[in-house]
Amino acid sequence: MPPYTGSTTGYAAGEQTNAGVITYIMESAYKVPQDGAAQDLRFTSETLAKAETTSSPDEINELAETSQTVVTQVSASG
């Protein structure tokens, strides 16, 4: 796609927001740049929502409260 050369009035960051490309790559360690090919993120709507799946262990102990939940999966959709 050729670069946009028109007016930037009313556009986010000087680019049409529907012409921007967002890519992602999995990190093996937090904030460590990764090598390899990034994946293009394809939007099917105007929002991108994060969802977390949690699990609570069925352990029994002397505390009179439920066990704390643990995040087991994080996903995004939009």
N, CA and C atoms as an extended XYZ file, in Angstrom:
234
Properties=species:S:1:pos:R:3:atomname:S:1:resname:S:1:resid:I:1 pbc="F F F"
N         0.854       -1.168        0.000 N   MET     1
C         0.000        0.000        0.000 CA  MET     1
C         0.900        1.231        0.000 C   MET     1
N         0.653        2.161       -0.909 N   PRO     2
C         1.476        3.376       -0.934 CA  PRO     2
C         1.188        4.247        0.279 C   PRO     2
N         2.167        5.038        0.693 N   PRO     3
C         1.941        5.915        1.849 CA  PRO     3
C         0.868        6.950        1.565 C   PRO     3
N         0.143        7.335        2.599 N   TYR     4
C        -0.912        8.344        2.481 CA  TYR     4
C        -0.271        9.720        2.382 C   TYR     4
N        -0.638       10.495        1.368 N   THR     5
C        -0.020       11.807        1.167 CA  THR     5
C        -1.020       12.958        1.229 C   THR     5
N        -2.280       12.670        1.596 N   GLY     6
C        -3.301       13.717        1.653 CA  GLY     6
C        -3.286       14.471        2.975 C   GLY     6
N        -4.358       15.207        3.220 N   SER     7
C        -4.510       15.979        4.445 CA  SER     7
C        -4.601       15.054        5.654 C   SER     7
N        -4.036       15.487        6.794 N   THR     8
C        -4.098       14.681        8.018 CA  THR     8
C        -5.156       15.192        8.991 C   THR     8
N        -5.950       16.168        8.602 N   THR     9
C        -6.999       16.689        9.478 CA  THR     9
C        -8.040       15.601        9.735 C   THR     9
N        -8.328       15.339       11.003 N   GLY    10
C        -9.336       14.358       11.360 CA  GLY    10
C        -8.840       12.919       11.352 C   GLY    10
N        -7.566       12.725       11.177 N   TYR    11
C        -7.004       11.378       11.153 CA  TYR    11
C        -6.156       11.147       12.397 C   TYR    11
N        -6.129        9.909       12.884 N   ALA    12
C        -5.348        9.560       14.065 CA  ALA    12
C        -3.883        9.398       13.668 C   ALA    12
N        -3.001       10.074       14.385 N   ALA    13
C        -1.553        9.976       14.192 CA  ALA    13
C        -1.147       10.279       12.747 C   ALA    13
N        -1.926       11.078       12.052 N   GLY    14
C        -1.578       11.457       10.694 CA  GLY    14
C        -1.789       10.355        9.669 C   GLY    14
N        -2.503        9.306       10.023 N   GLU    15
C        -2.765        8.212        9.095 CA  GLU    15
C        -4.221        7.804        9.242 C   GLU    15
N        -4.825        7.410        8.148 N   GLN    16
C        -6.186        6.914        8.244 CA  GLN    16
C        -6.175        5.674        9.132 C   GLN    16
N        -7.061        5.637       10.102 N   THR    17
C        -7.045        4.510       11.033 CA  THR    17
C        -7.455        3.205       10.384 C   THR    17
N        -8.180        3.245        9.277 N   ASN    18
C        -8.551        2.001        8.606 CA  ASN    18
C        -7.464        1.508        7.659 C   ASN    18
N        -6.375        2.282        7.517 N   ALA    19
C        -5.272        1.880        6.641 CA  ALA    19
C        -4.051        1.428        7.445 C   ALA    19
N        -4.118        1.510        8.763 N   GLY    20
C        -2.985        1.119        9.596 CA  GLY    20
C        -2.889       -0.384        9.746 C   GLY    20
N        -1.672       -0.891        9.882 N   VAL    21
C        -1.438       -2.315       10.076 CA  VAL    21
C        -0.837       -2.521       11.463 C   VAL    21
N        -1.408       -3.437       12.234 N   ILE    22
C        -0.890       -3.774       13.553 CA  ILE    22
C        -0.384       -5.208       13.499 C   ILE    22
N         0.815       -5.422       14.000 N   THR    23
C         1.371       -6.774       14.048 CA  THR    23
C         1.702       -7.127       15.484 C   THR    23
N         1.847       -8.421       15.753 N   TYR    24
C         2.204       -8.873       17.094 CA  TYR    24
C         3.174      -10.037       17.000 C   TYR    24
N         3.925      -10.238       18.093 N   ILE    25
C         4.861      -11.352       18.181 CA  ILE    25
C         4.905      -11.797       19.633 C   ILE    25
N         4.947      -13.077       19.870 N   MET    26
C         4.963      -13.629       21.222 CA  MET    26
C         6.320      -13.380       21.881 C   MET    26
N         6.300      -12.886       23.114 N   GLU    27
C         7.534      -12.680       23.873 CA  GLU    27
C         7.813      -13.910       24.726 C   GLU    27
N         9.065      -14.361       24.690 N   SER    28
C         9.438      -15.469       25.570 CA  SER    28
C         9.786      -14.952       26.959 C   SER    28
N        10.143      -13.675       27.054 N   ALA    29
C        10.421      -13.023       28.333 CA  ALA    29
C         9.883      -11.593       28.253 C   ALA    29
N         9.366      -11.098       29.353 N   TYR    30
C         8.736       -9.784       29.408 CA  TYR    30
C         9.695       -8.679       28.972 C   TYR    30
N         9.254       -7.854       28.035 N   LYS    31
C         9.988       -6.688       27.520 CA  LYS    31
C        11.314       -7.035       26.859 C   LYS    31
N        11.465       -8.246       26.355 N   VAL    32
C        12.675       -8.636       25.632 CA  VAL    32
C        12.318       -8.702       24.154 C   VAL    32
N        12.963       -7.878       23.314 N   PRO    33
C        12.643       -7.905       21.887 CA  PRO    33
C        12.870       -9.297       21.294 C   PRO    33
N        11.978       -9.701       20.421 N   GLN    34
C        12.043      -11.037       19.841 CA  GLN    34
C        12.469      -10.976       18.385 C   GLN    34
N        13.128      -12.019       17.927 N   ASP    35
C        13.467      -12.172       16.518 CA  ASP    35
C        12.375      -12.996       15.851 C   ASP    35
N        12.309      -12.897       14.556 N   GLY    36
C        11.341      -13.701       13.820 CA  GLY    36
C        10.259      -12.841       13.197 C   GLY    36
N         9.399      -13.500       12.480 N   ALA    37
C         8.334      -12.806       11.759 CA  ALA    37
C         7.163      -12.487       12.681 C   ALA    37
N         6.704      -11.262       12.618 N   ALA    38
C         5.518      -10.859       13.374 CA  ALA    38
C         4.274      -11.239       12.580 C   ALA    38
N         3.173      -11.451       13.277 N   GLN    39
C         1.905      -11.805       12.643 CA  GLN    39
C         1.039      -10.555       12.498 C   GLN    39
N         0.432      -10.386       11.328 N   ASP    40
C        -0.509       -9.284       11.140 CA  ASP    40
C        -1.767       -9.570       11.945 C   ASP    40
N        -2.324       -8.532       12.538 N   LEU    41
C        -3.551       -8.652       13.319 CA  LEU    41
C        -4.698       -8.152       12.447 C   LEU    41
N        -5.640       -9.029       12.150 N   ARG    42
C        -6.766       -8.661       11.292 CA  ARG    42
C        -7.960       -8.290       12.164 C   ARG    42
N        -8.459       -7.073       11.978 N   PHE    43
C        -9.615       -6.600       12.727 CA  PHE    43
C       -10.888       -6.933       11.981 C   PHE    43
N       -11.884       -7.417       12.700 N   THR    44
C       -13.189       -7.682       12.103 CA  THR    44
C       -14.260       -6.763       12.687 C   THR    44
N       -13.858       -5.875       13.591 N   SER    45
C       -14.778       -4.884       14.138 CA  SER    45
C       -13.952       -3.687       14.589 C   SER    45
N       -14.600       -2.721       15.210 N   GLU    46
C       -13.906       -1.501       15.609 CA  GLU    46
C       -13.317       -1.581       17.007 C   GLU    46
N       -13.477       -2.685       17.685 N   THR    47
C       -12.960       -2.799       19.036 CA  THR    47
C       -12.057       -4.018       19.152 C   THR    47
N       -11.175       -3.971       20.106 N   LEU    48
C       -10.315       -5.102       20.417 CA  LEU    48
C       -10.431       -5.317       21.914 C   LEU    48
N       -10.976       -6.444       22.318 N   ALA    49
C       -11.249       -6.703       23.731 CA  ALA    49
C       -10.369       -7.834       24.259 C   ALA    49
N        -9.868       -7.643       25.456 N   LYS    50
C        -9.058       -8.651       26.134 CA  LYS    50
C        -9.974       -9.508       27.008 C   LYS    50
N        -9.730      -10.793       27.023 N   ALA    51
C       -10.510      -11.704       27.866 CA  ALA    51
C        -9.557      -12.614       28.634 C   ALA    51
N        -9.832      -12.822       29.900 N   GLU    52
C        -9.019      -13.701       30.733 CA  GLU    52
C        -9.863      -14.864       31.230 C   GLU    52
N        -9.290      -16.057       31.196 N   THR    53
C        -9.927      -17.235       31.757 CA  THR    53
C        -9.229      -17.529       33.080 C   THR    53
N       -10.020      -17.730       34.132 N   THR    54
C        -9.434      -17.994       35.451 CA  THR    54
C        -9.884      -19.347       35.975 C   THR    54
N        -9.145      -19.835       36.937 N   SER    55
C        -9.475      -21.112       37.564 CA  SER    55
C        -9.209      -20.988       39.057 C   SER    55
N       -10.035      -21.625       39.853 N   SER    56
C        -9.860      -21.618       41.304 CA  SER    56
C        -9.608      -23.056       41.764 C   SER    56
N        -8.490      -23.304       42.428 N   PRO    57
C        -8.188      -24.664       42.875 CA  PRO    57
C        -9.244      -25.192       43.853 C   PRO    57
N        -9.432      -26.491       43.861 N   ASP    58
C       -10.393      -27.136       44.753 CA  ASP    58
C        -9.745      -27.601       46.053 C   ASP    58
N        -8.708      -26.915       46.468 N   GLU    59
C        -7.999      -27.348       47.673 CA  GLU    59
C        -8.813      -27.074       48.929 C   GLU    59
N        -8.577      -27.868       49.927 N   ILE    60
C        -9.227      -27.686       51.224 CA  ILE    60
C        -8.130      -27.361       52.232 C   ILE    60
N        -8.306      -26.240       52.954 N   ASN    61
C        -7.335      -25.849       53.981 CA  ASN    61
C        -8.075      -25.222       55.154 C   ASN    61
N        -7.315      -24.730       56.135 N   GLU    62
C        -7.964      -24.213       57.345 CA  GLU    62
C        -8.541      -22.813       57.178 C   GLU    62
N        -8.295      -22.150       56.068 N   LEU    63
C        -8.849      -20.817       55.859 CA  LEU    63
C       -10.339      -20.914       55.544 C   LEU    63
N       -11.095      -19.992       56.082 N   ALA    64
C       -12.550      -19.993       55.845 CA  ALA    64
C       -12.896      -19.107       54.650 C   ALA    64
N       -12.217      -19.357       53.555 N   GLU    65
C       -12.474      -18.584       52.342 CA  GLU    65
C       -12.127      -19.439       51.124 C   GLU    65
N       -12.649      -19.030       49.995 N   THR    66
C       -12.356      -19.765       48.764 CA  THR    66
C       -10.919      -19.503       48.322 C   THR    66
N       -10.336      -20.427       47.605 N   SER    67
C        -8.967      -20.253       47.117 CA  SER    67
C        -8.920      -19.120       46.103 C   SER    67
N        -7.781      -18.459       45.999 N   GLN    68
C        -7.642      -17.376       45.043 CA  GLN    68
C        -7.605      -17.929       43.630 C   GLN    68
N        -8.165      -17.159       42.706 N   THR    69
C        -8.186      -17.593       41.317 CA  THR    69
C        -6.836      -17.332       40.661 C   THR    69
N        -6.559      -18.101       39.627 N   VAL    70
C        -5.328      -17.987       38.864 CA  VAL    70
C        -5.706      -17.805       37.405 C   VAL    70
N        -5.062      -16.852       36.729 N   VAL    71
C        -5.318      -16.647       35.307 CA  VAL    71
C        -4.664      -17.798       34.538 C   VAL    71
N        -5.460      -18.520       33.752 N   THR    72
C        -4.959      -19.660       33.002 CA  THR    72
C        -4.845      -19.393       31.513 C   THR    72
N        -5.532      -18.348       31.016 N   GLN    73
C        -5.468      -18.034       29.592 CA  GLN    73
C        -5.842      -16.579       29.373 C   GLN    73
N        -5.149      -15.942       28.443 N   VAL    74
C        -5.469      -14.569       28.048 CA  VAL    74
C        -5.657      -14.578       26.534 C   VAL    74
N        -6.734      -13.960       26.073 N   SER    75
C        -6.981      -13.892       24.639 CA  SER    75
C        -7.523      -12.516       24.276 C   SER    75
N        -7.472      -12.209       22.984 N   ALA    76
C        -8.010      -10.945       22.488 CA  ALA    76
C        -8.870      -11.242       21.272 C   ALA    76
N        -9.921      -10.476       21.127 N   SER    77
C       -10.775      -10.633       19.962 CA  SER    77
C       -11.328       -9.278       19.556 C   SER    77
N       -11.781       -9.190       18.366 N   GLY    78
C       -12.336       -7.929       17.895 CA  GLY    78
C       -12.583       -7.940       16.430 C   GLY    78
